[in-house]
Amino acid sequence: MSGSSPAARLQRLFEGHRLTPTQRRIAHCMVRRAADAPFLSSVELAELAGVSQPSVTRFAVALGFDGYPALRRHLREVAPAGPEQEETGERYNEYQQAVRAEIENLQHLSDVLADPAPVERAGRLLAGSRPLPVLGLRAASSQARGFGYFAAKVHPDVRVLDEGGSMLADRIDSARRAGATALMCFALPRHPKESVDALAYARDQGLTVVTVADSAFAPVAKHSDLLLPAAIGSGLSFDTVCAPMLLGRVLLEAMCDGLPDAQARLEEFDVRAAARGLFVE
């Protein structure tokens, strides 16, 4: 993405801010209409984004401005296309921008994994916990289920905790009584209060908490013994989470390294799957 393009400048303005779904819709609209954004009134922007005018005002305040007029003044200073963009003609649409942002997130994850020690430590903790509870609520529930699906092929007792409610603490208690020593957590924005409370409870019960989160400063950080950050993309209406998903697979690999019979279990599963005709080649 050209660093001087109006869309790129707008994208950088929005990065680092935790926006509500409505506010993301406004940001998404502004990126699509990057050339016009500095000249739109709050009423015009609200109509284009399909939101209320007060939502536009709250959006500007969420970005750190006194109101929408201050945001628009700022946009007029930073958003116009520069000579570099005019010369190269390089433009990416909103979907390409989202993909390129995820590529950057994956590159950053690769750089972080240059030191494998934290992941290796996490793998040993997860491999040594029998059973292994895996927590992920709301947006993170699919990450927890995916991790749990594959982990169960090599780990003898994986328990996915992907629903909140009054029984969540009961299920943590049950895992602890059965011998669990660690809990794996996936935590993604917007962070449910139940996730934070569940981690605090798990630690109170003596579990070591390993967390994959979008940031080292996520609300779950203070209740995690080992937090592994993986950035998310926020350029679309809903987060893109390629880096957290890949980090989960890396953790599975590290966990397999800590399970002496992991390969035997995988081979046994393949034999059973073939006998049952589970998959179509």
C-alpha positions in Angstrom: 0.0 0.0 0.0 1.4 3.4 -0.9 2.3 5.2 2.3 1.1 8.5 0.8 -2.3 7.4 -0.5 -5.3 9.0 1.1 -6.7 5.5 2.1 -3.4 4.5 3.6 -3.2 7.7 5.7 -6.8 7.2 6.9 -6.0 3.6 7.8 -3.0 4.7 9.9 -5.3 7.2 11.7 -7.7 4.4 12.7 -5.0 1.9 13.7 -4.5 1.4 17.4 -8.0 2.6 18.4 -10.5 0.1 19.7 -13.7 1.0 17.8 -17.2 -0.3 18.1 -18.8 -2.1 15.2 -20.7 1.1 14.3 -17.5 3.2 14.4 -15.7 0.6 12.3 -18.5 1.0 9.7 -17.8 4.7 9.6 -14.1 4.1 9.3 -14.7 1.6 6.6 -16.8 4.1 4.7 -14.2 6.8 5.0 -11.5 4.5 3.6 -13.7 3.7 0.7 -14.3 7.4 0.1 -10.8 8.5 1.1 -10.6 11.2 -1.5 -13.9 12.8 -0.5 -13.7 12.2 3.3 -12.0 15.5 4.2 -14.9 17.4 2.6 -17.9 15.5 3.9 -20.2 17.0 6.5 -21.1 14.8 9.5 -24.6 14.4 8.1 -23.3 13.3 4.7 -20.8 10.8 6.3 -23.6 9.5 8.4 -25.8 8.9 5.4 -23.0 7.2 3.4 -22.2 4.9 6.3 -25.8 4.2 7.2 -25.4 5.5 10.8 -26.8 8.4 12.9 -25.1 11.8 13.0 -24.3 11.5 16.7 -22.5 8.2 15.9 -20.2 10.2 13.7 -19.5 12.7 16.5 -18.8 9.9 18.9 -16.5 8.3 16.3 -14.4 11.5 16.1 -14.2 11.7 19.9 -13.0 8.0 20.0 -10.2 9.0 17.7 -9.1 11.7 20.1 -10.6 14.8 18.5 -12.9 17.3 20.2 -15.6 16.6 17.6 -16.1 15.9 13.9 -15.1 19.4 12.7 -11.7 18.9 14.3 -11.4 15.5 12.6 -12.3 17.0 9.3 -9.7 19.7 9.6 -7.1 17.1 10.4 -8.1 15.1 7.4 -7.7 18.1 5.1 -4.1 18.4 6.3 -3.1 14.7 6.0 -5.4 13.0 3.5 -4.8 14.7 0.1 -2.9 12.6 -2.4 0.8 13.3 -2.5 3.0 13.5 -5.6 4.4 10.0 -5.0 0.9 8.5 -5.3 0.1 10.6 -8.3 3.3 9.5 -10.1 3.0 5.8 -9.4 -0.7 5.5 -9.6 -0.5 2.8 -7.0 -4.0 2.1 -5.5 -5.4 -0.7 -3.5 -9.1 -1.2 -2.8 -10.4 -1.8 0.7 -10.3 -5.6 0.4 -6.7 -5.6 -0.8 -5.8 -3.2 2.0 -7.2 -5.7 4.5 -5.2 -8.6 3.0 -2.0 -6.5 2.9 -2.5 -5.5 6.6 -2.8 -9.2 7.5 0.4 -10.0 5.6 2.1 -7.3 7.8 0.6 -9.0 10.9 2.0 -12.3 9.8 5.4 -10.8 9.1 5.4 -9.3 12.6 4.5 -12.7 14.1 7.4 -14.3 12.2 9.7 -11.7 13.7 8.4 -12.4 17.2 8.9 -16.2 16.7 12.6 -15.6 16.0 12.8 -16.3 19.8 11.0 -19.6 20.2 11.5 -19.9 23.9 8.0 -18.5 25.0 6.2 -20.8 22.6 8.3 -23.8 23.6 7.6 -23.1 27.3 3.9 -22.8 26.5 4.0 -26.1 24.6 5.5 -27.8 27.6 2.8 -26.4 30.0 0.0 -27.4 27.7 1.4 -30.9 27.1 1.8 -31.5 30.8 -1.8 -30.6 31.8 -4.2 -33.5 32.1 -6.9 -32.5 31.3 -6.3 -29.4 29.2 -9.1 -26.8 29.3 -9.2 -24.5 26.3 -11.1 -21.2 26.8 -12.4 -18.9 24.1 -15.6 -16.9 24.3 -17.6 -14.9 21.7 -15.2 -13.8 18.9 -12.5 -16.2 20.2 -14.8 -19.2 20.4 -13.8 -20.4 16.9 -10.2 -20.2 17.8 -10.7 -22.3 20.9 -12.7 -24.9 19.0 -10.2 -25.1 16.2 -7.3 -25.5 18.7 -9.3 -28.1 20.7 -10.2 -30.1 17.6 -6.6 -30.7 16.6 -5.2 -30.9 20.2 -7.6 -33.8 20.9 -5.8 -35.9 18.3 -2.6 -35.9 20.3 -3.6 -34.9 23.8 -5.6 -37.5 25.9 -8.1 -35.1 27.5 -8.9 -31.7 25.9 -11.9 -29.7 27.2 -13.1 -26.8 25.2 -14.8 -24.0 27.1 -16.5 -21.9 24.5 -19.7 -20.9 26.3 -20.0 -18.5 29.2 -22.6 -18.4 31.9 -22.8 -19.6 35.4 -21.4 -23.1 34.6 -18.1 -21.8 33.3 -16.6 -21.7 36.7 -18.0 -25.2 37.4 -16.2 -26.5 34.3 -12.9 -24.9 35.4 -13.4 -26.5 38.8 -14.1 -29.9 37.2 -10.9 -29.7 35.1 -8.8 -28.6 38.1 -10.2 -31.5 40.2 -9.4 -33.9 37.4 -5.8 -32.9 37.5 -5.4 -29.9 35.1 -2.4 -27.7 35.8 -2.7 -25.2 32.9 -5.4 -23.5 30.9 -5.1 -22.4 27.3 -7.0 -19.2 26.4 -7.8 -17.3 23.2 -8.8 -13.7 23.8 -9.9 -11.4 21.0 -11.6 -8.0 20.8 -14.1 -7.1 21.9 -12.9 -8.7 25.1 -15.8 -10.2 27.1 -15.8 -9.5 30.8 -16.6 -13.2 31.3 -13.2 -14.1 29.8 -11.3 -11.8 32.1 -13.3 -13.1 35.1 -12.7 -16.7 34.1 -9.0 -16.3 33.8 -8.8 -14.6 37.2 -10.8 -17.5 38.7 -8.6 -20.1 37.0 -5.5 -18.6 38.4 -7.1 -18.5 41.9 -7.7 -22.2 41.5 -4.0 -22.7 40.8 -4.0 -23.1 37.0 -1.2 -21.6 34.9 -2.8 -19.5 32.2 -1.4 -19.4 28.7 -3.1 -16.8 26.5 -3.0 -15.9 22.8 -4.3 -12.3 22.6 -4.3 -9.4 20.2 -2.0 -7.4 22.3 0.4 -7.6 25.3 -1.8 -4.9 26.8 -5.1 -6.7 26.4 -7.4 -6.8 29.4 -6.6 -10.5 30.0 -2.9 -9.7 30.3 -2.9 -9.2 34.1 -4.5 -12.7 34.5 -2.2 -14.5 32.2 1.1 -16.2 33.3 2.3 -16.4 29.7 0.8 -14.1 27.1 1.6 -14.5 23.4 0.5 -11.6 21.3 -0.6 -11.8 17.7 -2.0 -8.7 16.0 -5.4 -8.6 14.4 -6.6 -6.7 11.3 -9.3 -4.0 11.9 -9.7 -2.6 8.4 -13.0 -4.3 7.7 -16.2 -4.2 9.6 -15.2 -7.3 11.5 -11.7 -8.2 12.7 -9.4 -10.5 10.7 -7.5 -12.9 12.8 -5.0 -14.7 10.6 -2.0 -14.2 13.0 -3.8 -15.5 16.2 -5.0 -18.6 14.2 -1.5 -19.3 12.9 0.0 -18.8 16.4 -2.5 -21.4 17.7 -1.2 -23.9 15.2 2.4 -23.1 16.2 1.4 -23.8 19.8 0.0 -27.1 18.7 3.3 -28.0 17.1 5.1 -27.0 20.3 2.7 -29.1 22.4 3.2 -32.1 20.2 7.0 -31.8 20.9 6.1 -32.2 24.6 4.0 -35.3 24.1 6.1 -38.4 23.5 3.2 -40.4 22.0 1.9 -37.6 19.8 3.0 -39.2 16.5 1.7 -42.6 17.6 -1.7 -41.1 18.3 -1.8 -39.4 14.9 -1.0 -42.6 13.2 -3.6 -44.5 15.2 -6.2 -41.9 14.2 -5.3 -42.2 10.5 -5.7 -46.0 10.7 -9.1 -45.6 12.4 -10.2 -42.9 9.9 -9.3 -45.1 6.9 -11.2 -48.1 8.4 -14.3 -45.9 8.9 -14.0 -44.2 5.5 -14.1 -40.8 7.2 -12.5 -38.8 4.4 -12.8 -38.7 0.6 -9.4 -38.7 -1.2 
